[in-house]
Amino acid sequence: MGVVSAMNQFIKQLESTNKRSGGEIVGRVIIDILAKRILFIPENENHVKFLAKFLGKKKLIEVLDISRYVGSALRVENGVVAEILVGISGLETWYKEERGQSLHTKQQVIEGKNILFDILLRENVPLIERLKIEVAFV
């Protein structure tokens, strides 16, 4: 598979996670900072249900420590990643509501951002020249 095919495949996977309407494409992923990989959230699932299913649980509340999983969103414009947000997603907001505390340390969120960026570079994913990257800690 050539570089162009790999780029298109990664972007297609991101696009398949999009839940937005009106033409905006925001890919939804969870970064596993221990395994140093990303999990693509299917379009028809939310972060919490997806991660519970991925971990083989009926409800995510059954899992004591999920801090290794960092939510992220990647906005795609014309087949190019234009903006990245790491550290806040349905997963982090759910955890804050359920447990009354932050899911991640600041270091875990930064590590998630670094892992995601390394994967994007390794996979030759097209990035806009002035890529906007935001890190959030909730």
C-alpha positions as a printed NumPy array, in Angstrom:
array([[  0.   ,   0.   ,   0.   ],
       [  1.431,   3.367,  -0.991],
       [  1.676,   6.46 ,   1.187],
       [ -1.329,   8.067,  -0.509],
       [ -3.459,   4.974,   0.155],
       [ -2.389,   4.911,   3.812],
       [ -3.215,   8.612,   4.193],
       [ -6.618,   8.163,   2.642],
       [ -7.336,   5.109,   4.794],
       [ -6.544,   6.956,   8.029],
       [ -8.674,   9.942,   7.029],
       [-11.488,   7.582,   5.976],
       [-11.35 ,   5.94 ,   9.402],
       [-11.568,   9.374,  11.046],
       [-14.46 ,  10.365,   8.803],
       [-16.311,   7.15 ,   9.716],
       [-16.356,   8.233,  13.378],
       [-18.054,  11.578,  12.641],
       [-21.421,  12.269,  14.318],
       [-21.81 ,  15.874,  13.202],
       [-24.13 ,  17.132,  10.539],
       [-23.908,  20.12 ,   8.25 ],
       [-20.736,  19.025,   6.503],
       [-18.3  ,  19.441,   9.404],
       [-16.168,  16.328,   9.91 ],
       [-14.787,  15.645,  13.379],
       [-13.115,  12.294,  13.87 ],
       [-13.465,  10.807,  17.353],
       [-10.771,   8.627,  18.879],
       [ -9.547,   7.348,  22.215],
       [ -5.787,   7.28 ,  22.763],
       [ -4.517,   4.328,  24.809],
       [ -1.408,   5.83 ,  26.39 ],
       [ -0.098,   2.49 ,  27.672],
       [ -0.446,   0.559,  24.401],
       [  0.474,   3.73 ,  22.429],
       [ -2.368,   3.296,  19.944],
       [ -5.637,   4.925,  19.014],
       [ -9.119,   3.454,  18.951],
       [-11.611,   4.827,  16.434],
       [-15.086,   5.393,  17.923],
       [-17.818,   4.099,  15.587],
       [-20.223,   6.771,  14.353],
       [-23.203,   5.204,  16.119],
       [-21.578,   4.922,  19.578],
       [-20.502,   7.318,  22.266],
       [-17.109,   7.162,  23.957],
       [-18.402,   5.576,  27.159],
       [-20.397,   2.752,  25.552],
       [-17.625,   2.071,  23.057],
       [-14.925,   1.8  ,  25.732],
       [-17.11 ,  -0.411,  27.943],
       [-17.702,  -2.757,  25.008],
       [-14.001,  -2.654,  24.055],
       [-13.083,  -3.646,  27.63 ],
       [-15.713,  -6.408,  27.678],
       [-17.924,  -4.735,  30.281],
       [-21.619,  -4.015,  30.287],
       [-21.064,  -0.654,  31.987],
       [-17.862,   1.359,  32.123],
       [-18.43 ,   2.171,  35.802],
       [-17.413,  -1.479,  36.467],
       [-13.82 ,  -0.659,  35.473],
       [-11.849,   0.865,  38.329],
       [ -9.09 ,   2.622,  36.392],
       [ -9.589,   3.907,  32.856],
       [ -7.128,   6.803,  33.092],
       [ -4.96 ,   5.244,  30.372],
       [ -7.67 ,   6.141,  27.81 ],
       [ -7.619,   9.778,  26.66 ],
       [-10.37 ,  11.17 ,  24.427],
       [ -9.567,  13.224,  21.359],
       [-11.298,  14.865,  18.413],
       [ -9.714,  15.674,  15.045],
       [-11.404,  18.104,  12.669],
       [-10.901,  17.182,   9.021],
       [-11.172,  19.695,   6.166],
       [-10.835,  18.554,   2.564],
       [ -9.067,  15.333,   3.56 ],
       [ -6.564,  17.107,   5.835],
       [ -6.472,  17.235,   9.651],
       [ -6.995,  20.907,  10.532],
       [ -7.509,  20.874,  14.296],
       [ -6.899,  18.511,  17.209],
       [ -8.392,  18.57 ,  20.693],
       [ -7.009,  16.162,  23.3  ],
       [ -8.224,  15.507,  26.84 ],
       [-11.908,  16.295,  26.703],
       [-14.612,  14.128,  25.198],
       [-17.731,  12.337,  26.288],
       [-15.447,   9.999,  28.244],
       [-13.894,  12.712,  30.395],
       [-17.165,  14.563,  31.018],
       [-18.928,  11.297,  31.949],
       [-16.13 ,  10.381,  34.381],
       [-16.229,  13.825,  36.028],
       [-19.999,  13.494,  36.513],
       [-19.843,   9.865,  37.724],
       [-16.823,  10.043,  40.005],
       [-16.609,  13.757,  40.769],
       [-12.954,  14.02 ,  39.804],
       [-10.717,  14.356,  36.777],
       [-10.053,  11.213,  34.778],
       [ -6.481,  12.146,  33.854],
       [ -3.469,  13.928,  35.206],
       [ -2.136,  16.77 ,  33.076],
       [  0.841,  14.555,  32.249],
       [ -1.449,  11.802,  30.897],
       [ -3.236,  14.272,  28.618],
       [  0.079,  15.629,  27.322],
       [  1.31 ,  12.074,  26.798],
       [ -1.884,  11.308,  24.866],
       [ -1.297,  14.332,  22.629],
       [  2.3  ,  13.267,  21.965],
       [  1.297,   9.689,  21.139],
       [ -1.459,  10.868,  18.8  ],
       [  0.872,  13.272,  17.028],
       [  3.542,  10.549,  16.651],
       [  0.937,   8.227,  15.104],
       [ -0.25 ,  10.927,  12.699],
       [  3.322,  11.56 ,  11.566],
       [  4.172,   7.85 ,  11.313],
       [  1.033,   7.2  ,   9.239],
       [  1.784,  10.199,   6.995],
       [ -1.628,  11.682,   7.744],
       [ -1.99 ,  15.005,   5.919],
       [ -1.957,  17.927,   8.366],
       [ -2.86 ,  21.525,   7.595],
       [  0.136,  23.866,   7.581],
       [ -1.021,  25.823,  10.65 ],
       [ -2.405,  22.913,  12.626],
       [ -4.281,  23.975,  15.745],
       [ -3.681,  21.629,  18.708],
       [ -5.497,  22.15 ,  21.99 ],
       [ -4.988,  20.204,  25.205],
       [ -7.758,  20.287,  27.804],
       [ -7.692,  19.09 ,  31.373],
       [-11.069,  18.648,  33.107]])
